Amino acid sequence: MQEQDYDAELDARGLFCPEPVMMLHNRIVEISPGAVLKVVATDPSTTRDIPRFCQFLDHELVDSGEDGKEFVFYIRRGS
């Protein structure tokens, strides 16, 4: 995974399911459609939950990966 350009960031480190996805749901509506949100989390369940969140709510998961013990996601907000 390479560092991507992004418009906003959500720090969900130290939070556990379902908190990271709940925070993501609240944060994604604060950015414009087409903008990219970077999410950093430490809960391994986010590797399952965030892609599903994007799929169900029509957002694009631009990239994701693991950086040490952190999981990083780049999400482009859908319309």
N, C-alpha and C positions, 0 to 999 in steps of 0.2 A: 504494500500500500504506500502510495506517495502522498505527501502533504498536498491538499487541495485548497483552492481558493474558497472562502466561505464568507457569509455575510453576518452571521450571528453564531453564538456558541452556547451550549448547555453543558454545565458541569454536573454530572450525576454520580460522581465518584463517592463511594461509601454508602450508597443507597441500594436497597434490595427490592426485588419484585414485590409489588407492582409499581413502586415509586418512580423509577426511571421513565417508564412509559407514561405514567400519569403526568409527570413534569414535561415530557416531550409533547404530549397532547396539548398542554397549556401553552408551551413555548412556540410551537410551530404556527399557531394562529397569529402570533405577534409579528411574524415576518411576512413579506410580500410573496405572492405566488411567483414561482421561478427562482426565489432566493434560496441559498444553501445554508443549512444549519449544521454545524459540527457538534456532535454529541460525544462526550467522553464519559465512560462508565467503568465500574470495576466488577459489577455483577455479571457472571457468565451467562445468566439467563437472558441478558439483553441480546446475545447473539442469535437467539431464537425470536424473542419478542419484538425487537425493533424491525427486522425485515417483514414480519407479519403485519405490524402496525402500518408500514409503508404500503404493503400490498392491499390491505383492506381499505385504507383511506386515500388511495391513489396518489401517494407521494413517491418520488423516485429515490431509491437507495443508490446514490452515485458511487460510493465506495465504502468499504468497511475493512477493518483489520484489527490486529492485536499489536499493541506496543508495550512490551513487558507484561505487566499485570493489568493493563488498561485496554479497554475495547473502544475503538474510535469508529464513528459512523458519520458519513456526509450524506445529508438528506436534502433533496431539492423539493421544495413545497409545491404540491400540485394546485390546481385551481379549485 
